[in-house]
Amino acid sequence: MKRISLLLLLLPVLVACDPDRNNPQGPNVTISGASLNAGLDSLTVLFGQNAQLDIKYLKSSAIAFNAAIPYTLSVDGNRLILAFGQPLSYFTRYTLHIESGNNLGVRIIDDFTYKFTTPYDPRPKFPTISDEELLTMVQQRTFRYFYDFAHPVAGLARERNSSGDVVTTGGSGFGLMAFPVAVERGFISRAEALAHCTKVVDFLTDKADRFHGAYPHWLNGKTGKTEPFSAKDNGADLVETAFLMEGLLTIRQYFSDASPQETSLREKITAIWEGVEWTWFQNGGKNVLYWHWSPNYEWAMNMPVRGWNEAFVVYLLAASSPTYGIDKAVYTEGWARNGGIRNGKKYFDITLPLGEEMGGPMFFAHYSFLGLDPMHLSDAYANFGEQNIAHACINYAYSLKHREQPADPAQAHWGLTASDIPDGYYATSPTHDNGTTAPTAALASMPYTPEQSLAALRYFYYTLGDKLWGEYGFYDAFNLPSRWFAKSYLAIDQGPIIAMIENYRTGLLWQLFMSCPEIQQGLQKLDITYNAQ
């Protein structure tokens, strides 16, 4: 009797603790989906059309949401509403899970999981300043990469912010071009710039590996020894060498005082420049230049440099060399492919004079033209200003059509070029697009598309700035479809930002490089017209 009485006494407690007792079985329903409201402060779960939910039968333990903020639950007909105590964080992944079983007065047939990433928050992340102030701030912050973060021994630019002792020759050429800008803008003194550039030139003269006068793609910043770029790429890289010469000649023209220090720097740069054996890279006298040569593998990389791409400056420098100058036939047959370089098609109603379908990645219009002034250059095949403007406008038009854009057209963002991507490194373009945008593409196009580039700059800084703006300026890239933001900086992407913004503002670097007497002679040799106004 005692055992039976005890069970009878416990029965009301057991019944009260049974969730299914409080959730009587209602009609079978499924959950068809969920949606987040525009303010990011509520989420609606939609049940089957005939479901009439009842909040008094809520089994909250069967609902899991991974937000670290409080929320309340309510129902409206066939909708379950989660109202958050504060808006969800933007560009953040969340998961809502609802277990099957009796809940809210119905029987949920299957488990339901809703994974989503919140969209961007269009509100400004930083106080508004003038465009001129913003341009200066971007240049100054980006300059830190080449000055504060330069390799302490070599003074050269690290390949990326995680590359340790590996420095890049081409990216260092871009970085050297930032020093005249830094002096003129008051970021550092002329003496500080001279000291740093002298350190770089001394390292290139006394320590760095050279192969027939050309440098490798990568060097060890402590020892000057070659760091192989790939298995057989352990020798000369003519294209990276050309980018380095572009920077060296620019600072040679800038440091023009008669002081012993500046005179010595100029003489050392001239010796480096005149030591590059451009004709050696014709690979036995062919009418084309080859990208690589290795002391172990010789010409095994077998990459002739043919246009249109980023390497136009290679041929101009090779023609301009007072010691190892190439003939015009090498330019005509090798670079221009006897006219095969022409395009002439229209994309988005924009005629593209040269190059591949839809222009290719934007760095084609940047790397050679940090020093070369394309706006006043033309040859038998194109006006280079028209080429680069068309290329940038096509890149912009494509992005406007195919990329997620803010409601305000004044903040339209764009830019497809070589950069880090969510799972590696890739050269994106309108024909090879994975959704990644690199700030350098739009910002380094400032001389070609000022209105569109400034709109992109405002978007990058004000709208995405808390995720995209860091110690050395804008991070390398982002991918809105996957809500991914790089935390990397690459020298070859940071350098063009400073240089091309300055060329848009004052033309400083174009004026310096084009003042080289050797370059003027090279232009004449190749029948390239330079009409500076």
N, C-alpha and C positions, 0 to 999 in steps of 0.2 A: 504493500500500500504506500509506503514511504517513497519507493522509487517512482511509482505512477504519479504521486502527488508532486514530486519534484519536477518531473517532465511537464506536467500540466502548468506548473508555475513558470517554467522556462519558455514555454511555447510562445507567449505573447512577445517576449524579448527576441526570439529567433525570427518571428514573423516581421517584427519591426525592423530588423537588420537585413532583411532579404530585399535587395534592390529590385528584383523582378516583381516582388509584391507591390512596390511603389511604382513599377513600370508595367502595367498590365499590357498584354499583347494586343496591339492594334493592327491595322492593315499593314501588309508587307509593302515596303517602299524602297526605292533606291535613291542615292544622292547623285544628282546630275552634274553638279559643278559648284564652283565658288568664284567670287569676284571681290576685288579690293576696290574700295571707293577712291576717288581722286585725291581726297585729303589724307589718305593713308591712315585714317583713324577708325575705320570699321571694315569688317569683312563679312560678306553675306554668303551663306551656304544654301544652295537651292535643292530642295527635296522634290520628289515626284509631284506631278500636278495635283493629284487628289489628296495629298497629305495635308492634314490639319494638325499642326504641332501644338502641344500643350506644355507650357513651361513648368507646370507643377509636377510633371513626371520626368523632369530633367535628371539624368544620371551624369553628373559633371565629370566623374572619374573616367568615363569612357571617351572624353574629349581632351586631346592634348595639343597644345600650341606652344612652340618653342620661343615665344617672345618673353623677354625678361621685364615685361611691364604688366601691370594689372589690366584685366578686361572683365566686362560683364556680358552675360548671355541673355538674349530675349528672342521671342519668336513673333512672326507676323505671317499668319497663314501657313504656307509651305516653306517659309524661309526662316533659317536660324541666323541671328545677327550677333557677331562678336564686336563689341564696342570697346576700343582701347582707351586707357587712361591718358595716353599721349600718342601722337602720330608715330608710326613705325619709322625706323631709320631707312633712308633711301639707299638704293644700290645694295640691299642686304637680302640674303636668302632666308626664307622662313618655311616651316612645314606645319600644316594642320593635319591631325589624324583623328578620325572618329571611328570607334569600334562598331562592328555589327551587333545586332541584338536589340532588345527592347529599350527604347529611350524616347523621351518626349511624346509618349502616347502612341508611338508607331513601332513597327518592327523593321529595323534597318537590315536589309538582306546581306549586303557585303560591306567589308571595311572600306573606308574612304580615306585617301591620302591626297592632299593638295600641296604641292611644292611650288613656290613662286619666289621671284626676286622683285623687290620694289623698284619703281622707276626713279629717274633722277628728280631731284628737288630743284625747280627753276629759280628759287630765290637766291640772290647774290650771297656769296660766302665771305666776301671781303668788301670793305668800303670802296665806293666808286671814286676813281681818280681820273684825271684827264688822260686821253690816249697817249699824249707825249710822255707824261709821267710813267704810264704803264710800259711803254716801249723801252724807256730808260731802265726801269726796274728789271724788266726781263733780260735785257742785255747785261746788266750788272750782276744779277743773280747767276745767269748762265756762265758768265766769265769766270766765276769762282771755280768751275770745273777745271779750267785750264791754268789757273793760278794757284788757288788754295789746295786743289786736289792733284796738281801735277806731281809726277814722280819726283821724289826729293833728290835723287842723284842725277837723273838725266834731264829733268825739267820738262820732258816730253809728256804728252797726254796719255793717261792710261786708256786702254781699249774701251773699258767700261768701268763702272764704279765697283765691280767685284773682281777685277782682273789682277789685282796684286801688282807684281813687278812687270807684267806684260804691257808694253806701250805700243802705240800704233803710229806708223810713220805718216800715213795720209791724214788721219785725224789730228795729228800734231801739226801738220801743215795748216789745216783749218784753224787750229787753236792759235798758231802764231799770228794769224791775221786778226785775231781779236785784240792783240796788244796795242796797235795804233788806236783802235776804237776806245780801249780802256783809258789810254792817256788823254785822248781828246775829250772824253766824257768825264774825266776827273776821277775815275775809279782807283787808279794808282798813278804815281808820278812817272815822268819820263825816265828818271834814273832807275826806278824799280823795274820798269819794263825792259830797259836796256840790260840790266843785270840778269834778268830771267832769260831773255833771248840769247844773251851771250853764253849762259850756261848750256842752253840747248845746242847752240852752234858748236861749242867746244866739244860736247859729247858726240855730236854727229861727226866731227872732224877726227877726234882722237880715239874714240872707243867703239863706235857703231860699225857693225859689219857692212861691207859694201861689195857688190859684185859687178864688175865693169862699171863702177861709179854709181850703180843703182842700189837702193836700200831694199830690204825685205819688207813684207807687210807688217810683221811684228818684230819687236826687239825686246830683250831683257833690259829693263831700265837700270839695273845695277851693273851688268857686265857689258852690255852692248852686243851680246851674241844673239844670233837669229833664234827666234821662237817660231818653229814651223807653223804655218797657217793650215796646212794639210800634209798628208804623207809625202807628196812630191813637191810641195810648195815650200821649200826650205832655202830659197835663194832670192834672187832679185824679183821684185814686183814693180814693173814699169809704171803702172797706173798709180799705185800708192806713192811711188817716187815723184811722179808728176804733181800730185796734190801737195807733197812736201815742198817741191821746188816753187810751186805757186805761192805758198806761204813765205818761204825764205826770200824770194825776190820782192814780195810786197814789203816785208820789214826792211830789206836792204834799201828800198826807195824811201822808206819813212825815216830811218835813222841817217839823215843826210848831213848832219853837222860835221864840221871839220875837226872835232875833238879827237884825240887819239883813240878813245874807246869806241866811238861810232865809226871811225875810219877803219879800225881793226875788224870790227864786226862786218862791215861791208866787204872787206877783202876776203875774209874767211867764207862768207856766203858765196861770193863770186867763184872762189876756188872749188867749193862743193858743186855748184851749178855747172861749171865748165868741165868738171870731172865725169859727168854722166855720159856714157858712151851710147848715145841714142842709136847710132848706126849698127852697133853690135846686135841690137834687138830686131834687126831685119832678118835675123836667122840665115845668114849666108847670102845677103844681098837681095832678098825678096822685096817686092814693092808693097810691104805691109809690115807693121810693127807687131811684135809678139809680147804678150803680157808677162810671161814668166821665163826665167832661166835659173837652173839649179846647178851647182857644182857637182852634184851626184847624179842628177837625172837629165841634165842639159835641157832640151826642148820638149821633154816628155809631156808636160802639161798641154802643149800644143793649142794655145789659145790666141789666135790672131785678134788684134784689136780692130774691130770694124764698127762703123757708125750706123745709126745714130744711138748714142748712149751717153754715159757720164764722162767719157774719155776724150772729148774733143781737145781739151787742153794738152793731152799727151802729144798729139801731132803738132800743135802749134809750138810747144816747147822744143820738140825735136827739130822742127824747121828753124827755130830761133837760135839754137845752140851755135856759138861761135867756134866750137871745137869739133863737134860731131854732128853737124847739121844734116838732116835728110833732104832729099830732092823732092820737088813738088809731086813727082809721079807716085811717090809713096803715099802721099795724102790722097791723090786722085783715085788711085787703084785700091789702096788699102782701106783708108777711112771712108771715103765717099762711094766706094764700090762702083766707080765709073757712072755715077748717077743713080745707082740702085738704092741709095740712101733716101730718095724721095718717097713721099707718101701721097699728099695731095687730096686725100679723102676728107669728107665732112663727117663730123660726129657732133651731135646736138647742134647741128647747123653751124659748126665751127670748122673751118678748113685747117688741117694740120699739114704743114709743109713737108716735114721729115719724120722718119722713124716708124715705130711699130704701131699696131692697132691701138687707137685711143691714147697714144702717147707713152704708155709704159709708166713705171714708177716716177714720182716727181723728182727724185735725186738726179735724173738725167738733166734737168734744167737748173740744177744748183751747183754740183761739185766743180764743174769746169768754170763756172761763172761767178764764183766768189771774188775772183780778181779780174777775169775777162769781162769787159763791158759788152753784153750782147745787144744792148739797145741801139748801138751804132755800128754793128758788125754785119756784114753780108758777104757771101761768096756766090759762086755760080749756081748754088742749089737752094739757097734760102737767105732771108734776113733772120738773124738769130733772135732778135727781139720778138719778131712776129712768131717765130717757132715757140719760144718759151711762154709767151703770153697765151698762145693757142693751147699749148699743153696744159697750163695751169687752169685755164677756163674749162677745158674738157674734164679735168679731174674734179673741179668744183661742180660742174653740171651733173656729172655722174653721181657724186656724193649727195647732192641735193635731191636727186631722184631716188636713190637706192639706200640712203642711210636714215635712221631715226633722227628726226630733227625737232628742236624746240618749237613752240608755237610762235615765238618772236623771230621773224626772219632776220632781224638785225644780229642774231646770235647763231646764224647757221654755221655748222662746223663741217669740216671736210679735211681730206689729206691722206692720200694713199702713196706710200713709198716703202723703202726698206726699213724695217724696224723689228724690235721684239714683238712677238705675238704670244697668245696664251700658252703655247706649248713649244716655243722655240724662237727662231728668227726667220724672216721671210720678206721677200720683196713683193708687196701688194701693189695692185694697179687695177684699173677698171676691168681688165680681163682676167685678173687673178685676185679676187677679193674675198677675204675671209671675215670681214666685218671690223678689222682693226684700223684705227685712225692714229696717225703719228703727228703730234703738233709740229714737228719740223717741216712737214710737207707744206702746210699752209703758211707758216710763219716765214720760212725761207723763200716763199713765193711773193713776199710783200712788194718787191719792185714791179712784179707782173700784174698782180691782182690786189691792189691796195685795199679796196673796199671789202672784198671777200675775205682777205687775210685778216683785216682788223676785226671783222665780225667774228671770225674763228677765234682770234686772240681773246676777245671779250668773253666768249663762251668758255674757252679753256680756263680762263682765270676766275671769272665771277661765278659761273655755274658749276664747274667741276673742280674748282681750285682746291677745295679741302681734300680732294683725292688725287689731284693731278699735279699740284704745285709743291715743290720740295726744296731741299737745301741748295741744289744747283739748277734751279729753274723748273721747267716742266719735265715730268718723267717721260720716258721714251714713247709710250704708246698707251692706248686703251681700246677696249672692245666692248661697246655698249650691248650688243646682243647677248654676250655672256657675262656682262657686268664685271669685266676684268680690267684692272689697272696695273700697269707695270710699276715696279719700284726701281727700275734700272735707268742709268744714264749711259749713253754711248757717245764717244767723242765725235764720230762722223755725223751724228744727228744734232749734237749741241752746237758744234762749230758753225754750220750754215745759218743757224738762227741769229747769232750775233752779227755775222758778216752781212747777211742779206737785209736784215733790218737796217743796218747802217747804210748800205747802198741805196735803200729806199729813202732814208732820211737825208743823206748828204752826198752819196756817191763816193765816199772817201776811198774805199778799197779799190774800186774800179779806177779811180784817178791814179792811185799809187802804182798798181800793177801795169796799167797801160802806159805809164811813163817810162817803163824800162826800154832803153834803146834797142836791146836785142829783140824784144817782142815786136816792136814796130818793124824791124827788119824781117822778122819771120812772117808777119802778116803780108808784107810786100812780096816775099818769096812765094807764098801760097795764093797770091792774087785775092786776098781777103781785104775788102774795103772797110776802113774804119773812118767814119764821119762823125767825129766828136763835135758837138755844138757848144 
